[in-house]
């Protein structure tokens, strides 16, 4: 569940921030805020308005986008908000200053000039070798469990059940997909 909140400056009685959080605690926190938010808070007291509480995260993201659009972002010259993005827990609409671009560029150049860093980057980009056991675990985690009607035994997947009894996986998979009645394995 999530909440949608806004911060209102008391000196001007205007909304200066709209946000969402997994709980209403986030609305009262001052950590992980942008420098514009911190500047406003250092100049003025503010109140917190919880607009929606105990709602789904999808609904909260939609409402955050809607309210940011309604109040408008100050950095775009459209309103009073110090939000740096269009909302919805993404970086959509974020403006990166020339100073920040230059700083990122210098940081990347510095990292690439170090042979050790370049070697680590190269190694991390190489294709990972997947063992049969790793593939099997991933496959099992994404499969639907089944049980054998004849024995009552449960398996993590149809494939594992067929392997156990030495039967054709393709045959049973086809029967399940077609909804035939004489199926040995049923999904749980």
C-alpha positions in Angstrom: 0.0 0.0 0.0 1.1 3.6 -0.5 0.2 7.2 0.2 0.2 10.5 -1.8 1.2 13.6 0.0 2.1 17.3 -0.5 4.1 19.8 1.4 2.7 23.3 1.8 4.8 26.4 2.7 3.3 28.2 5.6 4.8 31.6 4.7 3.1 31.7 1.3 0.5 29.0 1.8 1.5 27.3 -1.5 2.2 23.7 -2.4 5.9 23.3 -3.0 6.3 19.5 -3.2 4.2 16.4 -4.2 5.3 12.9 -3.4 4.4 9.3 -2.7 5.7 6.8 -0.2 5.1 3.2 0.9 3.7 4.6 4.1 2.7 8.0 5.4 6.0 8.1 7.3 7.8 9.2 4.1 5.8 12.4 4.0 7.4 13.5 7.3 11.0 12.6 6.4 13.6 15.1 5.4 16.2 12.6 4.0 16.6 11.9 0.3 15.2 15.3 -0.7 16.6 17.5 -3.4 18.5 20.7 -2.7 15.6 22.9 -3.8 13.3 21.3 -1.2 16.0 21.7 1.5 16.4 25.4 0.6 12.6 26.0 0.9 12.4 24.2 4.2 15.4 26.2 5.6 13.5 29.4 4.8 10.0 28.5 5.8 8.0 26.1 8.0 5.7 23.7 6.2 2.8 21.4 6.7 2.2 18.0 5.4 -1.1 17.1 3.8 -1.8 13.4 3.2 -4.1 13.4 0.1 -4.5 9.6 -0.3 -3.5 6.9 2.2 -3.6 3.2 2.0 -3.9 3.0 -1.8 -2.2 0.8 -4.3 1.2 1.9 -5.6 -0.1 2.1 -9.1 -2.9 4.5 -8.0 -0.4 6.5 -6.0 2.0 6.9 -9.0 -0.9 8.0 -11.2 -2.1 10.6 -8.7 1.5 11.9 -8.1 1.9 12.5 -11.9 -1.5 14.1 -12.0 -0.8 16.5 -9.0 2.7 17.4 -10.3 1.1 18.3 -13.6 -1.7 20.3 -11.9 0.6 22.4 -9.6 3.4 22.6 -12.2 7.2 22.4 -11.7 9.1 25.5 -10.9 12.3 24.4 -12.8 10.1 24.3 -16.0 8.5 27.7 -15.3 5.1 26.0 -15.0 4.3 26.3 -11.3 5.4 26.2 -7.6 6.7 22.7 -7.1 10.4 21.9 -6.5 9.9 18.4 -7.9 12.6 17.6 -10.4 10.7 14.9 -12.3 7.2 14.4 -13.6 6.5 11.8 -10.9 5.5 8.2 -10.8 8.8 7.0 -9.4 10.8 7.6 -12.6 13.2 10.2 -13.9 10.8 11.2 -16.7 11.0 14.9 -17.3 14.2 15.4 -15.3 16.4 18.2 -16.6 20.1 17.6 -16.3 22.1 20.9 -16.0 25.2 21.5 -18.1 27.3 21.4 -14.9 26.0 18.0 -14.0 26.6 16.7 -17.5 30.2 18.0 -17.3 30.7 16.5 -13.9 29.4 13.1 -15.1 31.6 13.2 -18.2 34.7 14.0 -16.1 33.9 11.2 -13.7 33.5 8.7 -16.6 36.8 9.8 -18.2 38.6 9.5 -14.9 37.2 6.0 -14.3 38.2 4.9 -17.9 41.7 6.2 -17.5 42.4 3.7 -14.7 43.5 0.3 -16.2 42.1 -1.6 -13.2 38.7 -0.1 -13.6 38.7 -0.8 -17.3 39.5 -4.4 -16.7 36.7 -4.8 -14.1 34.2 -3.2 -16.6 35.4 -5.5 -19.3 35.0 -8.6 -17.2 31.6 -7.6 -15.9 30.3 -7.3 -19.5 31.3 -10.8 -20.5 28.6 -13.3 -21.0 27.8 -15.3 -17.8 28.1 -19.1 -18.1 24.9 -20.8 -16.9 25.2 -24.3 -15.4 22.5 -26.8 -16.0 21.7 -26.6 -12.2 21.2 -22.8 -12.4 19.0 -23.1 -15.5 16.9 -25.8 -13.7 16.4 -23.7 -10.6 15.3 -20.7 -12.6 13.0 -22.8 -14.7 11.5 -24.4 -11.5 11.0 -21.0 -9.8 8.9 -19.8 -12.8 6.8 -23.0 -13.2 3.4 -24.0 -11.8 3.5 -26.9 -9.3 1.5 -30.1 -10.3 0.4 -33.2 -8.6 0.1 -36.8 -9.9 -3.5 -38.0 -9.7 -2.5 -41.6 -9.5 0.0 -41.3 -6.6 -0.9 -38.0 -5.1 2.7 -36.9 -5.3 3.5 -33.2 -5.8 6.1 -31.8 -8.1 7.5 -28.3 -8.7 6.7 -28.4 -12.4 5.1 -30.6 -15.0 8.6 -31.2 -16.6 10.0 -32.6 -13.2 6.9 -34.8 -12.9 7.4 -36.2 -16.4 11.1 -36.7 -15.8 10.3 -38.6 -12.5 7.9 -41.0 -14.2 9.9 -41.2 -17.5 6.9 -39.9 -19.5 6.8 -37.5 -22.4 6.7 -33.8 -21.2 5.4 -32.7 -24.7 2.5 -35.1 -24.5 1.3 -34.0 -21.1 1.9 -30.3 -21.9 -0.2 -30.6 -25.0 -3.0 -32.4 -23.1 -3.0 -29.7 -20.4 -3.2 -26.9 -23.0 -6.1 -28.7 -24.9 -8.0 -29.3 -21.6 -8.4 -33.0 -22.2 -9.9 -35.1 -19.4 -7.5 -38.0 -19.3 -4.6 -36.0 -17.8 -2.4 -37.6 -15.2 -0.9 -34.4 -13.8 -3.1 -31.5 -12.5 -1.9 -28.0 -11.7 -2.2 -26.9 -8.1 
